[in-house]
Amino acid sequence: MIKLINKTDKKISFSGEISTSLANAIRRSVNEIPVLAIDTLEITKNDSALYDEIISQRMGLVPLKNEDLRLPEECDCGKEDGCGKCSTKFKLSKTGPCVVYSNDLSPKESIEYKMPITILDKEQEIEFVAIAKMGQGIRHAKFSPGLFFYRYSEDLDTNKEDTKFKKLVEDNKKNVTKEIIVNIESWGQMSAKDIFIGAIKSLTKNLKELDKKIK
C-alpha cells in the first residue's frame, strides 16, 4: 500500500512496499523524460568579466518551464537551429551598471527562477539570442528535470554493529520487498508529480520496445 507523506508542486514524498529494483528502474527513467533547456547561444555582445563559454554554461543551467515540443532527432525540419515544433528562442539585451538575471530573458513567462548570470559595469553590454531545445538527462545533465531518491523506512543504527542493515541487504538479495520512502524534487521545469508520471511512461516505453525485440 502506498502512503503519501508530503506533497507540494515541487516535492513529493511517499512510502510503500516497493522492491528496490523497481524503484531504481523508475529513478533511472527520470533522465529519459524530454525536458526543455537552452542548448546554444548566439552572442553578439559580451563586455562582462565572464567568457562567452561561461555565460553559455550558466544559461544552460537555467530551468525553463517545459513545453510540448519534439526532440530534435524526432523532428523532420532538418534545421540545425530547429523550428517552432522542436525549439524556442529567447533574447536578452542589457546595459550596465546592473546584475543580469535569468528573468531578463524575453519572453519572461518561461523562466521559473530569478538566477544571477553576470555583472555589468557602467556602459558594459551583453546581448544574445538563446535557442532552447528538448533533450534528455541521459545525454546532458542540463536536461534533468529533478531528483528522485529513496531509502528504507527502517531506522538504521550505524554507530554499532548493525544487524538490521545486514538483514535488509540479505532480504534484498532474496528479492524480499521492504517498505521504502521515495522522494521526488523538481528543479522547476515541471511538477514533481509530472516527473513521476513521466518516468513511469519512459520505463513503460522501454519495456515495450524490449518486449518487441525479444519476441
N, C-alpha and C positions, 0 to 999 in steps of 0.2 A: 504494500500500500504506500502511495506517495503522500507525504505530508509537507504542506507549504510552511516554510519558516518565516520568510520575509519576501516581499515583492514591491519593487518600485519600477519606474520606467527604465532605470539604468542598472538595477541589480535584482537578482532573484536567487533565493536560497531555498532548497527543499531537501528532504531526506526520504529514503526508501530502500527497500531490499533489492538492490540492483547489482548485478555482477560487475566487477571492476573491468572485465574485458569489454562489456557493452558500454560502460561509462567512458572508457578510454577511446573506444571507437567513435563515440559521439564527440568527445573532446577534440580528436584529431580532425573530424569532419568540419569543425568550426572554420578552419583555414581553407575550406573549399567553397565557402559562401561568397558569391560575387559582391564586391564592395567597391564603391567609388573613391578614388584618391587622385590627387594631382600627379600626373605622370611626367610631363615636360613643361619647361618654362622657356618662353621666348623673351629674353631680357634685352631691352633697348637702352635702358639707363640704370646704372648702379653706382652711385657715389658713396655708398655706405662703406664701413670698415670691413664688411664681410665679402668674401669672394662669391662670384656667381654660383659656384658649386654648393657653397654652404647655404645660400638663400634657397636654392632648389631643394636641397635636402630637408630644410626646415619646412618648406611649403608642402613637401610630400607627407609630412607627419601631421598636417592639419586635418582633423576629422571633418568630413563633408557629409551632409545628410544624403543618404543613399537614394539613388534614382533608378527607375525601371529602364535600364539601358542594357544593350547587348555586350557580351565580352568581345573585344576586338577581333579575336580569331573566329568568332561566330557571325561577324558582320560581313556583308557582301559588298561594302563600299570600296574596299581595296585602298583606301587612303591612309597615308602614314599618320596624319593628324586626326583621322576618324571623321565621322559625320554626326548628324544630330541623333542618330539611332544608337551610337556607341561611344559618344564623347560629349563633353560640355566645356565651355570656355569661361574663364574668369579674367577680369582685368584689375590692375592695381596701378595707381599713379599718385605719388606723394612727394611733397617738398618739405624739407626741414626748416626749422628745428622741430622734431617730433619723434615719437616712438611709432614704428609701423606695426600694426596688429593684423592678425588674420582676418578680422571682420572689416578691414579696409578693402578687402576684395569686393568686387562687384560682379554678380548680384550677391548681396549680403544674406539673403534668405537661406542659402545653402550652408552657411557657416555656423557650426554648433557652439564653438568656444572662442573667446577673445584671447588669443595667444600672441605674445610678442615675437616679432620676426627679426627686426633690426632697429637700429637707432640712426636717425639722420641729423646731422649738424646743420647750422644755418646755410641755406641755399643749396644744400645737398639734395639730390633727387634719386628716386627709384621708380622705374616703370617697367612693367612686363605684362605679358599675356600668359596665363596658365591654362594648360589643357588637361582636363581630368578624364580618366578612363576607368572602366570597370576592370577589376583584377581579383586575384585570389591570394590569400596569405601564404599558400604553399609555394608561391613564386616570389613574393616580396612581402616583408613584414608590414609595409605601409597599407596593405590591403587587408590586414587582420581587423575584424570587427570588434574584438574584445577578448576577455579572458574567461576560460572555462576550467575549473579545477574542482577536485573532490577529495574527501578524506573519510576514513572510518569514523563513525559516530562514537565508538567506544573510546573512553579515556585511556590513554597510554602513559604509563609511568616510565620515563626514560632515565630516571635517576638511579634505578637499581635494575637488577635482572628482570627483564620484562617478559613474563610468561604469556601475558595476554597478546603481546605483539607476535611472539613466536607462534602462538596458536592461530592468529589471523593469517600469518604467512602460510602455514601448513594448510589451513582451510582454503586459502586462495588457490594453492596448488591442486587441491582436490576439487576446485570449482564450486566450493560451497558459498552460496550467496550470503552476504553480510550487509547490514544496514550502512549506507554511506550518506554523507552530506555533500550535495552538489551546489556549487556557487558559480553564478554567471554574472560577469560585469561587462558592461558595454563601454566602448571608447567614445561613443556618441553618434556613430553613423546610423545605427538602428537600435531599437529597444532590446533589452535583454531577452524578452520573450521571443522576438523575431530571430535572435541569434540561435536560440534553442530550436525553434521550428526549422530554420534554415539548415542547421547542422543535421537534423533528422532527415530532411529532404535530400541533402547531399549524400548521406550514408545510404539511404534507400536507393538512390540513383546508381551509386557504385555497386551495390549488391545486385541490382537488376542486370547491370552490364556484365558482372561476373557470372551471373546465372546463365546468360546467353552464351558466353564464351566456353563454359564447361559442359554445355549440353552436347 
